[in-house]
Amino acid sequence: MKRHELIRELVKEGCYLRRHGKKHDIYINPKSGKKAPVPRHSEIKESLCELIRRQLGLKGLSCKKLLGSLVQTAAAASQCTKRQRQLLRSFGGWYEIQRRF
């Protein structure tokens, strides 16, 4: 995930930049009072993004994105792959999604 996309999500959830460090920026969530360092790399691994979200007390932002992209894929294709069905089931949405289409 691009760094600016992560920052945009954090700001949308109400987090703000507390201070600049040498290699990281420190963001704080005023609702929970939690803070987390965000590295200044242009590309950040998804696992690290999840960790940052958890440290700030935010939940499921990327899961929603993943589920949304899988729903679009399921709608576009007549059949989903086995892996897509497994992912959709793991989010508890496979049968709900089938009913919508």
Secondary structure, 3 states (H helix, E strand, C coil): CEHHHHHHHHHHCCCEEEEECCCEEEEEECCCCEEEEEECCCECCHHHHHHHHHHHCCCCHHHHHHHHHHHHHHHHCCCCCHHHHHHHHHCCCHHHHHHHC
